[in-house]
Amino acid sequence: MANSDPFGGEEEPELDISPLIDVAFLLLIYFLVTTTLQKSEADLSLVLPGVAQEDSREVKIDQMLVKVDQAGVVYVNEEVADTDPENRALPNLTDRLSRYAAAAEVANTETQVIIDCDQEAVGQRFIDVLNVCAKAKIKNVSLAN
């Protein structure tokens, strides 16, 4: 009698699953890379109510406004500091900014000087104010419009 096996042999058919495993790993990697991790509650910057202990309060030193008008008169926080446009040393401004820098150093804060120079003022007067800031070791200087 003839063999009724349609495949013609007695071998069991085999299924190669290695490409299936490769696809499964590629999908796993794809989903691991594309998912965003949620922050846990411990990572959020929340301040919970409770007893806060402070050793000392930080003292903030206000900024200084130095204004130069068109005549060359120098004002510090709306007070006249130096009126002689020929005196390039600006002794009163030097004294005020030196005391300001010393107070900021004691308070452990940064100094901030804003210079408001009139457009009609002589450019040398602006340079004189910058030289006084450098002499007082003030590094944060900004210009007002």
C-alpha positions as CSV (number, residue, x, y, z in Angstrom):
1,M,0.0,0.0,0.0
2,A,1.2,3.5,-0.8
3,N,2.2,5.9,1.9
4,S,-0.7,8.3,2.5
5,D,1.6,11.1,3.9
6,P,1.1,14.1,1.6
7,F,4.5,15.5,2.5
8,G,6.2,12.4,1.3
9,G,8.3,11.8,4.4
10,E,8.1,10.9,8.0
11,E,9.8,14.1,9.2
12,E,7.7,16.5,11.4
13,P,7.4,19.9,9.9
14,E,9.4,22.6,12.0
15,L,8.6,26.2,12.6
16,D,11.6,28.6,12.7
17,I,10.7,31.1,15.4
18,S,14.0,33.1,15.5
19,P,12.6,35.9,13.2
20,L,9.6,36.0,15.6
21,I,11.9,36.5,18.6
22,D,13.8,39.2,16.7
23,V,10.6,41.1,16.0
24,A,9.5,40.7,19.7
25,F,12.8,42.2,20.9
26,L,12.6,45.0,18.4
27,L,9.1,45.9,19.6
28,L,10.2,45.7,23.2
29,I,13.1,48.1,22.5
30,Y,10.8,50.4,20.6
31,F,8.3,50.7,23.5
32,L,11.1,51.1,26.1
33,V,12.6,54.0,24.1
34,T,9.5,55.8,23.2
35,T,7.7,55.7,26.5
36,T,8.2,58.7,28.9
37,L,8.9,58.0,32.5
38,Q,6.6,59.7,35.0
39,K,8.2,61.5,37.8
40,S,7.6,59.9,41.2
41,E,6.2,62.1,43.9
42,A,9.6,62.3,45.6
43,D,11.0,64.0,42.6
44,L,8.5,66.9,42.6
45,S,9.7,70.1,44.3
46,L,6.9,70.4,46.8
47,V,7.2,72.3,50.1
48,L,5.1,70.5,52.6
49,P,3.7,72.4,55.6
50,G,5.6,71.9,58.7
51,V,8.1,73.6,61.0
52,A,10.8,75.3,59.1
53,Q,14.1,76.1,60.8
54,E,16.1,79.0,59.6
55,D,19.5,79.8,61.0
56,S,19.7,83.3,59.7
57,R,17.8,85.5,57.3
58,E,19.5,86.7,54.1
59,V,19.8,90.4,54.0
60,K,19.2,91.9,50.6
61,I,21.0,95.1,49.7
62,D,19.2,97.4,47.3
63,Q,20.7,98.4,44.1
64,M,22.3,101.8,43.5
65,L,21.1,104.2,40.8
66,V,23.8,106.5,39.5
67,K,22.5,109.3,37.3
68,V,24.6,111.7,35.2
69,D,22.8,114.7,33.8
70,Q,23.8,116.8,30.8
71,A,25.8,119.3,32.9
72,G,27.9,116.4,34.3
73,V,26.3,116.4,37.8
74,V,26.3,113.0,39.3
75,Y,23.4,111.8,41.4
76,V,23.2,108.7,43.6
77,N,19.7,107.5,44.3
78,E,18.3,110.9,43.4
79,E,20.8,112.7,45.8
80,V,23.5,115.0,44.4
81,A,26.9,113.3,44.8
82,D,29.4,115.3,42.7
83,T,28.7,118.6,41.0
84,D,32.2,119.6,39.7
85,P,32.4,118.3,36.1
86,E,36.1,119.0,36.0
87,N,36.9,116.7,39.0
88,R,37.2,113.3,37.3
89,A,38.0,111.5,40.6
90,L,34.4,111.8,41.8
91,P,35.3,111.6,45.5
92,N,31.7,111.6,46.9
93,L,30.6,108.9,44.5
94,T,33.8,106.9,45.3
95,D,33.0,107.1,49.0
96,R,29.3,106.1,48.5
97,L,30.0,103.1,46.2
98,S,32.9,101.9,48.4
99,R,30.6,101.9,51.5
100,Y,27.9,100.2,49.4
101,A,30.3,97.5,48.3
102,A,31.5,97.0,51.9
103,A,28.0,96.7,53.2
104,A,27.1,94.2,50.4
105,E,30.2,92.1,51.3
106,V,29.2,92.0,55.0
107,A,25.7,91.0,54.1
108,N,27.1,88.4,51.6
109,T,25.0,89.7,48.7
110,E,25.9,90.9,45.2
111,T,26.2,94.6,44.4
112,Q,24.1,96.1,41.6
113,V,24.7,99.5,40.1
114,I,22.5,101.0,37.4
115,I,23.9,103.9,35.5
116,D,21.5,106.4,33.8
117,C,23.5,108.8,31.7
118,D,21.8,111.6,29.9
119,Q,22.4,111.5,26.1
120,E,23.7,115.1,26.1
121,A,26.3,114.4,28.9
122,V,30.0,114.3,28.0
123,G,31.1,110.7,27.4
124,Q,34.1,111.1,29.7
125,R,31.8,111.6,32.7
126,F,30.3,108.2,32.0
127,I,33.8,106.7,31.8
128,D,34.6,108.4,35.1
129,V,31.6,106.7,36.7
130,L,32.6,103.3,35.3
131,N,36.1,103.9,36.7
132,V,34.7,104.6,40.2
133,C,32.7,101.3,40.0
134,A,35.8,99.4,39.1
135,K,37.7,101.1,41.9
136,A,35.0,100.1,44.4
137,K,35.2,96.5,42.9
138,I,31.6,96.5,41.7
139,K,31.2,94.1,38.9
140,N,27.4,94.1,38.3
141,V,26.9,97.3,36.3
142,S,23.9,97.8,34.0
143,L,22.7,100.7,31.9
144,A,19.3,102.4,32.1
145,N,17.4,103.6,29.1
